[in-house]
Amino acid sequence: MDSSRSRVPSPGRLGLLDQRAGDWLDYLGWTDEDAIPMLWALSRAPDPDLALGALVRLREALAAQAQGSDQPAGGPSASGASTDAGGDSGVAALDSALRSDLQLRGRLLGLLGSSSALGDHLVAQPTRWALLRSPLPSREDVLADMLGVVDAAPEEPVEGAPAPSQTADLRSVGTYRAAITGGAAVNVLRSAYRDHVALLAAHDVAST
């Protein structure tokens, strides 16, 4: 056996077909033996290329956020010269978590390799990746969260008013009035809903 041969698997061995994969792995710093666990985890994602591309965009978004910019900072997909964002706290926190937290690694790479829409959701607010560390919430927790994002408060029943025409399950929740309404309510409810879908999906695909 040639002891000088690198133990680091090549993009091809990882099932990566995108021609940019080598540059992307270099950008993430996943090119040495310390990165081998992440590399094999990436290879087990439902779509390794999709997961890797989304992870690069997530890292760029964290770097841009640290610099107070809406534009990607450096990296192989950004225009111009590459910028090293390795010192940014958000980037460093994500990298450290992926290296040390096996559970998070499986959830995040599984999610990013399964859905471009949920990948886009994480990239839009890149610190959301930390939500994937959470256990699955109960029904009551989800309900409280959805009500909370629109500052909904319970309403007292009006004397003589007919009972709500909902199922018994929904009637047990009671009636609430939201302080946030209109388009703003739609936006925050959509975002909270996708957070919960992302967490559920991440738990579901982590075993891959």
N, C-alpha and C positions, 0 to 999 in steps of 0.2 A: 504494500500500500504506500502511495506517495504521501508522506507526512506533510509535504509542503502545499498540498492541495487545499484550497479554502473550503471550510465547512459551511460557509454562507451560501445558501441556495441561490441559483440564478433566477431572474424573472421567469424564464421558461419553465423551470422546475416548479415554480409556484403557481403555474397556470395563468400567468399574466401575458396577455396577447398585445396589449397596447404598446406601440413603439416608444411611448413616453415613459413607460414603467420604470426603466433604469434611472432616468432623471428624477422622477417622482420619489423613488426610494432614497436616492442621494439627498434630495431636499429634506426628507423626513429624518435623515440621519440613520436610516435602517440599512446600513451596508457593512456592519462589522458583526462579530460573533455574538456580541451582547444583544443584537437585534434578532437573532434566530428565532426565539419564541414568538415574537410579533410577526415575523415573516411567515412562519408555518400557520399561525392563526389567520393571517390574511388569506393564505391559500385555501383555507376551509370556508371562507365567506361564500355565500351563494353565487356571487359574481365578483371575483377578486379585482378585476379592472374597475368596476363601478365603485367598489369599496375604497380602493386606493385613490382614485380621482377625487372622490368626495372627501376623503381624509385630508388630502392636499388642500382642497378648497377650505376646509374647516380650519386648518392650521393658518392659512393665509388670512382668513377672516379674523382669527384671534390676534394675529400680528398687526393687522390693520386697526383693530379696535384698540390695541395698546398704544398705537401711534396717533389715535384720534382721527383716523381717516376712514372713509367709506370705500376706499380702493384697496385691492389686494396689495400687500407689501412684499415685493420680491417673489421668489419662487419661480418654478419653471413655466407656469402658465401666465405669469404676469409679463407685461411688456417692459422692455428696458433691462437694465442690469439687475441681477439677483441680489436681494437684500437678506442678510442673515438676521432672522428674527429669533434666534435661539435663546437670547437673553430675555425676551418678553415673558412676563410672569404667566400669562395665560397659555402661551405655547409650552413653556416649561412644565406647567401643571398638567396639561394634557399628556405630554410625552411621559412624564413620571408616572401618571396614573395608568397609562397603557402598558408600561413596563412592569409595574408592580401589582396591578389589580387584574387577576385572571378573569374574574367575573365580568368586570367592565369591558375588558378587551373583547370577550366573546360577544357581549351585547352590542357594543358600538360597531365592530366590524361586521357582525351579522346584519345589523340594521342598515348600515351604509351599503352593504352589498345586496340588499333586498329591494330597496325602494329609493328611486331618485327623488321622489317627492318629499319623503321624510328626511332624506339627506339634505335637500334644499332647505327644509324647515330648520334643521340644526344649524346650517351655515348662516342663515339669516340672523340668528342670535346665537353666536358660536359658544357662549358659555352654557348653553342648554345641554351640552354633552354630559354635564355633571348630574342631570336629572336621571340618567340611565343607571346611576348607582342605587337608586331607590328601589325598595320592594314594591310589588304591585299593591296599589291602594284598594281599600274596601269600597263598596258602593257608596257608603256614607261619605267617605273621604272625597270621592269624585264629585258627588253632589255638592258638598260644601265648597269645593274648589271652584266649580262652575258658577255657583251662586256668588262666591266671593269676588270673582273677577269683574262682576258688574255691580258690586256693592249692593246686592239684593238684601232686603230686610223683610221679615215676615209681616204680613198684614193681618190685622184683626178682622175676623169675619163680621160682615154687616148683618145686623139682626133682621130676620125676615127674608134675607136673600136666598135664592135657590142654591142647592148644593152643587159644587163643581161637577161638570159632566166628564170626569176622567175615570180611569180605572181606580179600584180601591187602593192599589199600590201607590198611584200618584197622589190620591187624595190624602194619604197618610203623611205626605211630605208637607202639605199645607200650601198656602198661597203667598207668593213673595212679590215685592215690587222692586224693580231694579233702579238704582240711581243713575247708572250709565245706560243710555238708550241709543237707538238709531244706529248709524254706521259704526260708531265707536264701540258699541256693544257687540255688533257682529264681528268686528276685528278681534276683540279680546276673547270672545267666546270661541272663535275659530282657532286662535292660537292655543288656548288652553286645551281645547279638544284634541288638537294635533299633538300637544305634549303628551296627553294620556295615550293616544294611539301609538306614538313613538315608543313610549315605555312598554306598553303591552307587546308591541311587535318585537322590541329588543329582547324581552324575556322569551318570547316564542321562538326566535331564531337563534338564540345564543348557543344552543346545543350543536348547531352546525359547525 
